[in-house]
Amino acid sequence: MFDVVVIGSGLGGLSAGALLARAGLRVAVVERNAGPGGYAQPFRRGPYLFDPAIHFTLDAGPAGFIPGVLDHLNVADRVEFRELPQTYQARFPSLTVDAPPGRLAFLELHQRLFPRQADGLARLFELRREMFTQFAALPQHVGPGGLDAAMAAAPLVFRYRLSTLTEVLDEFLDDPQCAAAIGSIWPYIGSPPSRMSFPLFNQMLETLHHGTFYPRGGFGTLVDALATAVRDNGGELLLNDEVRRILVEDGRAVGVETAGGTVLHARAVVSNADARQTFGELVGWDLLPAALRRRVDRYRLAPSAFVLYGVLHADPAELGLAHENFVFGSWDHDAIWADVQAARPGGIWVTVPTLADPELAPGGGHLGVVTSLVRAGADGSWRAIRDAHADALLSTVEAGVPGWRDAFEIVDMATPDTLFRYSRSAGGTAYGWENTPAQTASKRLPHRTALPGLYLSGQWAEEGTSSLRTLTSGRATAAMVAADLEHPTAIPDFGGPSFVNELLTGARQ
């Protein structure tokens, strides 16, 4: 008999399991793959080590959320985070934006590039700062009785909670190229500015201002640290076995049954899996409220990704590359989004992970990863078209990074079919639900589900997309489970982002 069974060992499930085990609960984490980590699980091709999906993380400095979690789990010595010297580079026709860390430096760069927009940018960034601090000060859940007080304390949050990025940029900027530059990170979020949630964009960009981080040895070290924490605290990590059914008795989740026939009884079940799969296949819609199915059916999936992994036979400096490089063939992000919908390469970024960790490619060479958004759709058809899509993608990158095609040797590639095979996420989606205003924050699914004893963690739940957010989701889920199992103080809150107090005081700009 377990206290908690966790379905799936992505970062949201693995962090929840590790924290619950550290709290003294008996935990089993069930993973269908041979290794833990989900999209964070690394792979080798010859001597080269690749991170399949995560290229950096946030809030991983000395006082950050992630080191705080690892320290609490007694595994902080297993992960060495390095701060990257540059936030990102964005290549547009006729202009390259080298975005520095630091919100003031970021603002001043864009004011120099677009001097006519300097005043609007200043006002936009003051709004962003104030909105971020208001959001950070809110409790995660605002009940009906606290709504008036929350609206009074965080008026900007409530004013813009359903706004897209484009709607807000249009209030402050009248230069579409300046607006396009500010929205450069949209491929990370999976929706162009005209569709993307402004509050989500603001939180991500504000956190980016305060540093991007890469772990020495790749993100597999973070996965290994969390898996070690599960085991060291008495938990079990069950690999190569897939959960086929969530057991329900008297209207409550009471465990799981695996494909191998193993039955694991538990007082609570945490699913880090696709929410549609969790409810429709593992539980069964007949055991759940009809309103929940209607809600889930309304959600739209975020895009999937097409990824090329390879060796870069060139000096990245000669190509002018940073660790992360967006490549936009147009200033019109909506036109690029239309390319994605029409199965043409778009929403592209190029990563050179060996700039962060040369040891990923022994012998002094460099690795390259090219990612392009594609529509979510894993139906087995990608094998027939992947080579043609790869060629089109390389041509698009070559136009923005001259010399890339000749210097880049593909060693592997991933399609939506690949992402689905590893994650079982519908369509091979990379971000869960699309990050539109109607599908972010409280509009996403809550951690506590309509079935007592069943909880959600990871990108399908409230915190949503990104490695940091899935980890904070794991912590939030663990705290709820622990409280419901009468361990209300077992999971520390680790605070919000480590720099919020600095923003409030103006100590670091």
C-alpha positions as CSV (number, residue, x, y, z in Angstrom):
1,M,0.0,0.0,0.0
2,F,1.4,3.4,-1.0
3,D,0.4,6.8,0.1
4,V,0.9,8.2,-3.4
5,V,1.3,6.8,-6.9
6,V,2.6,9.2,-9.5
7,I,1.9,8.5,-13.2
8,G,4.8,9.7,-15.4
9,S,8.2,10.9,-14.5
10,G,8.4,14.2,-16.4
11,L,9.7,17.1,-14.3
12,G,6.2,17.8,-12.9
13,G,5.7,14.2,-11.7
14,L,9.3,13.5,-10.6
15,S,9.4,16.7,-8.5
16,A,6.1,16.0,-6.9
17,G,7.2,12.4,-6.1
18,A,10.5,13.5,-4.7
19,L,9.0,16.1,-2.4
20,L,6.3,13.8,-1.2
21,A,8.9,11.1,-0.5
22,R,11.0,13.6,1.4
23,A,7.9,14.5,3.4
24,G,7.8,10.9,4.7
25,L,5.1,9.6,2.5
26,R,5.4,6.2,0.7
27,V,5.6,7.0,-3.0
28,A,5.8,5.1,-6.3
29,V,6.6,6.8,-9.6
30,V,5.5,4.7,-12.6
31,E,7.2,5.5,-15.9
32,R,6.5,3.7,-19.2
33,N,10.0,4.5,-20.7
34,A,13.3,2.9,-19.8
35,G,14.5,6.1,-18.0
36,P,12.9,8.9,-16.1
37,G,12.5,12.5,-17.2
38,G,10.0,12.7,-20.0
39,Y,10.9,15.5,-22.4
40,A,13.9,16.2,-20.1
41,Q,15.4,12.7,-20.6
42,P,18.7,13.1,-22.5
43,F,20.0,10.8,-25.2
44,R,23.4,10.0,-26.7
45,R,24.5,9.6,-30.3
46,G,28.0,8.3,-30.4
47,P,30.1,10.5,-28.1
48,Y,27.5,13.4,-28.2
49,L,25.0,14.1,-25.5
50,F,21.8,15.9,-26.4
51,D,18.9,17.4,-24.4
52,P,15.9,16.6,-26.5
53,A,13.7,19.6,-25.6
54,I,15.0,21.8,-22.7
55,H,17.7,24.3,-23.7
56,F,17.9,26.4,-20.5
57,T,16.0,27.0,-17.4
58,L,15.1,29.9,-15.1
59,D,15.4,30.9,-11.5
60,A,18.4,28.6,-11.0
61,G,20.8,31.1,-9.4
62,P,22.2,30.6,-5.9
63,A,18.9,31.8,-4.2
64,G,16.6,30.5,-6.9
65,F,13.6,28.2,-6.7
66,I,15.2,25.2,-8.4
67,P,18.4,25.1,-6.2
68,G,16.1,25.6,-3.2
69,V,14.1,22.5,-4.1
70,L,17.3,20.5,-4.7
71,D,18.8,21.6,-1.4
72,H,15.6,20.6,0.5
73,L,15.9,17.2,-1.2
74,N,19.6,16.9,-0.2
75,V,20.7,16.5,-3.9
76,A,21.9,20.1,-4.6
77,D,25.5,18.8,-5.0
78,R,24.4,16.7,-8.0
79,V,23.5,19.7,-10.3
80,E,25.8,22.6,-11.2
81,F,24.0,25.4,-12.9
82,R,25.9,27.9,-15.1
83,E,24.4,31.3,-15.9
84,L,24.5,32.1,-19.6
85,P,26.0,35.4,-20.7
86,Q,23.3,36.3,-23.1
87,T,19.5,35.8,-22.9
88,Y,18.9,35.2,-26.5
89,Q,19.6,36.4,-30.0
90,A,16.8,37.2,-32.5
91,R,17.6,37.4,-36.2
92,F,15.1,39.4,-38.3
93,P,15.6,40.6,-41.9
94,S,18.1,43.5,-41.7
95,L,18.4,43.4,-37.9
96,T,19.8,41.2,-35.2
97,V,18.8,41.7,-31.6
98,D,21.3,40.4,-29.0
99,A,19.2,40.4,-25.8
100,P,21.2,40.9,-22.6
101,P,20.3,39.8,-19.1
102,G,18.9,42.5,-16.9
103,R,15.6,44.2,-17.5
104,L,17.1,47.7,-17.7
105,A,19.8,46.6,-20.1
106,F,17.1,44.8,-22.2
107,L,15.0,48.0,-22.2
108,E,17.8,50.3,-23.2
109,L,18.9,48.0,-26.0
110,H,15.5,48.1,-27.6
111,Q,15.3,51.9,-27.0
112,R,18.6,52.3,-28.9
113,L,17.4,50.0,-31.8
114,F,14.0,51.8,-32.0
115,P,14.6,55.4,-30.7
116,R,11.2,56.7,-31.8
117,Q,9.6,54.1,-29.4
118,A,11.8,55.0,-26.4
119,D,9.0,56.6,-24.4
120,G,6.4,53.9,-25.2
121,L,8.9,51.2,-24.3
122,A,9.7,52.8,-21.0
123,R,6.0,53.0,-20.1
124,L,5.4,49.4,-21.3
125,F,8.3,48.2,-19.1
126,E,7.0,50.0,-16.1
127,L,3.6,48.4,-16.6
128,R,5.3,45.0,-17.0
129,R,7.3,45.5,-13.8
130,E,4.3,46.6,-11.7
131,M,2.1,43.8,-13.1
132,F,4.7,41.2,-12.4
133,T,5.1,42.3,-8.8
134,Q,1.3,42.4,-8.3
135,F,1.0,38.9,-9.7
136,A,3.8,37.6,-7.5
137,A,2.1,39.0,-4.4
138,L,-1.2,37.2,-5.1
139,P,-2.0,33.9,-3.4
140,Q,-2.1,31.0,-5.9
141,H,-5.8,30.5,-5.3
142,V,-8.2,33.4,-4.7
143,G,-11.5,32.2,-3.3
144,P,-14.8,34.1,-3.9
145,G,-14.5,35.8,-0.5
146,G,-11.1,37.2,-1.3
147,L,-11.8,38.4,-4.9
148,D,-12.6,42.0,-4.1
149,A,-9.4,42.3,-2.0
150,A,-7.3,40.6,-4.7
151,M,-8.7,43.0,-7.4
152,A,-7.8,46.0,-5.2
153,A,-4.3,44.7,-4.6
154,A,-3.6,43.6,-8.2
155,P,-5.6,45.8,-10.5
156,L,-3.2,45.4,-13.5
157,V,-3.4,41.6,-13.2
158,F,-7.2,41.6,-13.5
159,R,-7.2,44.3,-16.2
160,Y,-4.9,42.4,-18.5
161,R,-5.6,38.8,-17.5
162,L,-7.4,38.0,-20.8
163,S,-5.3,40.2,-23.0
164,T,-3.0,39.0,-25.8
165,L,0.5,40.3,-26.1
166,T,-0.4,42.2,-29.3
167,E,-3.3,44.0,-27.6
168,V,-1.0,45.3,-24.9
169,L,1.9,46.2,-27.3
170,D,-0.5,48.2,-29.4
171,E,-1.3,50.4,-26.4
172,F,2.3,51.5,-26.1
173,L,4.1,51.0,-29.5
174,D,3.2,52.1,-33.0
175,D,6.2,50.6,-34.8
176,P,5.4,47.0,-35.8
177,Q,9.0,46.0,-36.1
178,C,9.7,47.2,-32.5
179,A,6.6,45.2,-31.3
180,A,7.9,42.2,-33.3
181,A,11.3,42.4,-31.6
182,I,9.7,42.6,-28.1
183,G,7.7,39.5,-28.9
184,S,10.7,37.4,-30.0
185,I,10.3,34.7,-27.4
186,W,6.9,33.6,-28.7
187,P,8.2,30.2,-30.1
188,Y,9.2,29.3,-26.5
189,I,5.5,29.7,-25.6
190,G,4.1,28.2,-28.8
191,S,1.7,31.0,-29.8
192,P,2.4,34.2,-31.8
193,P,1.8,37.5,-30.0
194,S,-1.7,37.9,-31.5
195,R,-2.7,34.6,-29.7
196,M,-0.4,34.5,-26.7
197,S,-1.4,35.3,-23.2
198,F,0.1,38.6,-22.2
199,P,0.4,37.7,-18.4
200,L,2.2,34.5,-19.3
201,F,4.6,36.3,-21.7
202,N,5.2,38.9,-19.1
203,Q,6.1,36.4,-16.4
204,M,8.4,34.5,-18.7
205,L,10.2,37.6,-20.0
206,E,10.5,39.1,-16.6
207,T,12.1,35.9,-15.3
208,L,14.4,35.7,-18.4
209,H,15.7,39.2,-17.5
210,H,17.1,37.7,-14.3
211,G,19.2,35.0,-15.9
212,T,19.1,31.9,-18.0
213,F,20.9,28.8,-16.7
214,Y,22.2,25.5,-18.1
215,P,23.3,22.6,-15.9
216,R,26.8,21.1,-16.5
217,G,26.3,17.7,-18.1
218,G,22.9,18.7,-19.4
219,F,19.4,18.4,-18.0
220,G,19.9,14.7,-17.3
221,T,21.7,15.7,-14.2
222,L,18.5,17.4,-12.9
223,V,16.5,14.4,-13.7
224,D,19.0,12.1,-12.0
225,A,19.0,14.3,-8.9
226,L,15.2,14.2,-8.6
227,A,15.1,10.4,-9.2
228,T,17.8,10.0,-6.6
229,A,15.7,12.0,-4.1
230,V,12.8,9.7,-4.7
231,R,14.8,6.6,-4.0
232,D,16.9,8.0,-1.2
233,N,13.7,8.9,0.7
234,G,12.2,5.4,0.4
235,G,10.2,5.9,-2.8
236,E,10.1,3.5,-5.7
237,L,10.8,4.4,-9.4
238,L,9.1,1.8,-11.5
239,L,10.4,1.9,-15.1
240,N,9.3,0.1,-18.3
241,D,5.8,-0.3,-17.1
242,E,2.8,1.8,-18.2
243,V,-0.2,2.7,-16.2
244,R,-3.3,1.4,-18.1
245,R,-6.0,2.2,-15.5
246,I,-6.6,4.4,-12.5
247,L,-8.6,2.3,-9.9
248,V,-11.8,3.9,-8.6
249,E,-13.8,2.7,-5.7
250,D,-16.7,4.5,-4.1
251,G,-16.1,7.6,-6.3
252,R,-12.4,7.9,-5.3
253,A,-9.1,7.2,-6.9
254,V,-7.5,4.4,-4.9
255,G,-4.5,3.3,-7.0
256,V,-3.4,2.2,-10.5
257,E,-3.1,-1.0,-12.6
258,T,-0.1,-1.2,-15.0
259,A,0.1,-2.9,-18.4
260,G,2.2,-5.6,-16.8
261,G,-0.7,-6.5,-14.4
262,T,0.8,-4.9,-11.3
263,V,-1.8,-3.3,-9.0
264,L,-0.6,-0.4,-6.8
265,H,-3.1,0.6,-4.1
266,A,-2.7,4.2,-2.9
267,R,-4.4,6.9,-0.9
268,A,-3.8,9.4,-3.7
269,V,-2.8,9.3,-7.4
270,V,-0.9,12.1,-9.2
271,S,-1.0,12.2,-13.0
272,N,1.7,13.9,-14.9
273,A,0.3,12.5,-18.1
274,D,-1.8,14.1,-20.8
275,A,-5.0,15.3,-19.2
276,R,-7.2,13.9,-21.9
277,Q,-5.6,10.5,-21.5
278,T,-5.8,10.7,-17.7
279,F,-9.5,11.4,-17.7
280,G,-10.7,9.6,-20.9
281,E,-8.6,6.5,-20.9
282,L,-7.2,5.9,-17.4
283,V,-10.3,6.8,-15.5
284,G,-13.1,6.8,-18.1
285,W,-15.5,9.7,-18.8
286,D,-18.4,7.7,-17.5
287,L,-17.0,8.1,-14.0
288,L,-16.5,11.9,-14.3
289,P,-18.8,14.9,-14.4
290,A,-20.1,15.8,-17.9
291,A,-19.0,19.4,-17.3
292,L,-15.4,18.3,-17.0
293,R,-15.5,16.6,-20.4
294,R,-17.1,19.6,-22.0
295,R,-14.4,21.8,-20.5
296,V,-11.5,19.5,-21.7
297,D,-13.1,19.2,-25.1
298,R,-13.0,23.0,-25.6
299,Y,-9.2,23.2,-25.0
300,R,-7.0,23.6,-28.0
301,L,-3.6,21.8,-28.2
302,A,-0.4,23.8,-28.4
303,P,2.0,23.0,-31.3
304,S,4.4,20.1,-31.5
305,A,8.0,20.4,-32.7
306,F,10.3,19.2,-35.4
307,V,13.8,19.0,-34.2
308,L,17.2,18.4,-35.8
309,Y,20.1,17.3,-33.7
310,G,23.6,17.5,-35.1
311,V,27.3,18.4,-35.1
312,L,28.3,21.9,-36.0
313,H,31.5,21.9,-38.0
314,A,32.2,25.6,-37.6
315,D,33.1,28.1,-34.9
316,P,29.7,29.5,-33.6
317,A,31.4,32.9,-33.1
318,E,32.2,33.0,-36.9
319,L,28.5,32.4,-37.5
320,G,27.7,35.1,-34.9
321,L,25.7,32.6,-32.8
322,A,24.7,32.7,-29.1
323,H,23.5,29.8,-27.1
324,E,19.9,30.5,-28.2
325,N,19.1,32.1,-31.5
326,F,15.6,32.8,-33.0
327,V,15.5,32.9,-36.8
328,F,12.7,34.9,-38.3
329,G,12.4,35.1,-42.0
330,S,9.8,37.9,-41.6
331,W,8.8,40.7,-39.2
332,D,5.3,39.4,-39.4
333,H,4.8,36.8,-36.7
334,D,1.3,36.0,-37.9
335,A,2.6,35.2,-41.3
336,I,5.1,32.8,-39.6
337,W,2.3,31.3,-37.6
338,A,0.4,30.8,-40.9
339,D,3.5,28.9,-42.2
340,V,3.4,26.6,-39.2
341,Q,-0.3,25.9,-39.8
342,A,0.5,25.2,-43.5
343,A,3.2,22.6,-42.6
344,R,6.0,25.0,-43.6
345,P,9.0,25.7,-41.2
346,G,8.3,28.5,-38.7
347,G,8.8,29.5,-35.1
348,I,12.4,28.5,-35.4
349,W,15.3,28.7,-33.0
350,V,18.8,27.4,-33.1
351,T,20.6,26.2,-30.0
352,V,24.4,25.7,-29.5
353,P,24.5,23.8,-26.2
354,T,28.2,23.4,-26.2
355,L,28.6,27.2,-25.7
356,A,27.2,26.5,-22.2
357,D,28.9,23.1,-21.7
358,P,31.8,22.1,-24.0
359,E,31.8,18.6,-22.4
360,L,28.7,17.7,-24.3
361,A,30.9,17.2,-27.4
362,P,34.2,15.6,-26.4
363,G,37.1,16.7,-28.6
364,G,36.4,20.4,-28.7
365,G,33.6,20.4,-31.3
366,H,30.2,21.9,-31.1
367,L,26.6,20.6,-31.2
368,G,23.6,22.3,-32.8
369,V,19.9,21.8,-32.3
370,V,17.4,23.3,-34.7
371,T,13.8,23.5,-33.5
372,S,10.7,24.4,-35.5
373,L,7.1,24.5,-34.4
374,V,4.7,22.3,-36.3
375,R,1.0,21.5,-35.8
376,A,0.3,18.9,-33.2
377,G,-0.5,15.7,-35.1
378,A,1.2,12.4,-34.4
379,D,-0.4,9.9,-36.8
380,G,2.7,7.9,-38.0
381,S,2.9,9.9,-41.3
382,W,6.0,11.9,-40.4
383,R,8.6,9.3,-41.5
384,A,7.6,9.7,-45.1
385,I,8.0,13.5,-45.1
386,R,10.6,14.2,-42.5
387,D,13.6,14.4,-44.9
388,A,11.8,16.9,-47.1
389,H,10.8,19.0,-44.0
390,A,14.3,18.9,-42.7
391,D,15.6,20.2,-46.0
392,A,13.1,23.0,-46.0
393,L,14.0,23.9,-42.4
394,L,17.7,24.0,-43.2
395,S,17.1,26.3,-46.1
396,T,15.1,28.7,-43.8
397,V,17.9,28.7,-41.2
398,E,20.5,29.2,-43.9
399,A,18.7,32.4,-45.0
400,G,19.0,33.8,-41.5
401,V,22.4,32.2,-40.6
402,P,24.5,32.1,-43.7
403,G,26.9,29.1,-43.6
404,W,24.7,27.0,-41.4
405,R,23.7,24.4,-44.0
406,D,27.3,23.5,-44.9
407,A,28.5,23.5,-41.3
408,F,25.7,21.4,-39.8
409,E,25.7,17.6,-39.9
410,I,22.4,16.0,-38.9
411,V,22.8,13.0,-36.6
412,D,19.1,12.5,-35.6
413,M,15.8,14.2,-35.8
414,A,12.5,14.2,-33.9
415,T,9.0,14.7,-35.2
416,P,5.5,14.9,-33.5
417,D,5.5,11.1,-33.8
418,T,8.7,11.0,-31.7
419,L,7.3,13.3,-29.1
420,F,4.2,11.3,-28.8
421,R,6.1,8.0,-28.5
422,Y,8.1,9.4,-25.5
423,S,5.3,11.3,-23.8
424,R,2.0,9.9,-25.0
425,S,0.8,13.6,-25.2
426,A,-1.9,14.1,-27.7
427,G,-0.5,15.0,-31.1
428,G,3.0,15.1,-29.7
429,T,2.2,18.6,-28.3
430,A,5.2,20.2,-26.8
431,Y,3.4,22.6,-24.4
432,G,0.1,20.9,-23.5
433,W,-2.8,23.3,-24.0
434,E,-2.1,26.3,-26.3
435,N,-1.0,29.3,-24.2
436,T,-3.9,31.6,-25.2
437,P,-5.5,33.9,-22.6
438,A,-8.5,31.4,-22.3
439,Q,-6.1,28.5,-21.5
440,T,-3.5,29.8,-19.0
441,A,-3.2,30.2,-15.3
442,S,-6.5,29.6,-13.6
443,K,-8.1,28.9,-17.0
444,R,-6.0,25.7,-17.2
445,L,-7.1,22.6,-15.2
446,P,-6.7,22.7,-11.4
447,H,-4.4,20.3,-9.5
448,R,-7.3,18.8,-7.6
449,T,-9.6,17.1,-10.0
450,A,-13.3,16.3,-9.9
451,L,-12.4,12.8,-8.8
452,P,-11.4,12.8,-5.2
453,G,-7.9,11.4,-4.7
454,L,-6.8,12.2,-8.2
455,Y,-4.4,15.2,-8.9
456,L,-2.8,16.7,-11.9
457,S,0.8,17.9,-12.2
458,G,2.9,19.3,-15.1
459,Q,2.1,21.4,-18.1
460,W,-1.6,20.4,-18.3
461,A,-2.3,22.0,-15.0
462,E,-2.4,25.6,-13.8
463,E,1.3,26.6,-13.9
464,G,1.6,25.4,-17.5
465,T,4.6,25.5,-19.9
466,S,8.4,25.5,-19.3
467,S,10.8,23.5,-17.2
468,L,10.6,25.9,-14.3
469,R,6.8,26.0,-14.4
470,T,6.5,22.2,-14.4
471,L,8.8,22.1,-11.4
472,T,6.7,24.7,-9.6
473,S,3.6,22.6,-10.6
474,G,5.2,19.6,-9.0
475,R,5.7,21.5,-5.8
476,A,2.1,22.9,-5.8
477,T,0.7,19.4,-6.4
478,A,2.8,17.9,-3.7
479,A,1.7,20.5,-1.2
480,M,-2.0,19.8,-1.9
481,V,-1.6,16.1,-1.7
482,A,0.4,16.3,1.6
483,A,-2.2,18.6,3.1
484,D,-5.1,16.3,2.0
485,L,-3.2,13.3,3.5
486,E,-2.8,15.2,6.8
487,H,0.8,16.4,6.3
488,P,-0.1,20.1,5.9
489,T,3.4,21.6,6.7
490,A,5.4,18.9,5.0
491,I,6.2,20.8,1.7
492,P,8.0,24.1,1.9
493,D,6.8,26.9,-0.4
494,F,10.4,27.9,-1.4
495,G,9.0,31.4,-2.0
496,G,8.3,32.9,-5.4
497,P,11.0,33.8,-7.9
498,S,14.1,34.8,-6.1
499,F,14.3,38.3,-7.6
500,V,10.8,39.5,-6.7
501,N,12.0,41.4,-3.7
502,E,14.7,43.0,-5.8
503,L,12.0,44.2,-8.2
504,L,9.9,45.6,-5.4
505,T,12.9,47.5,-4.0
506,G,14.5,48.4,-7.3
507,A,17.7,46.8,-6.0
508,R,18.6,45.1,-9.3
509,Q,17.7,46.6,-12.6
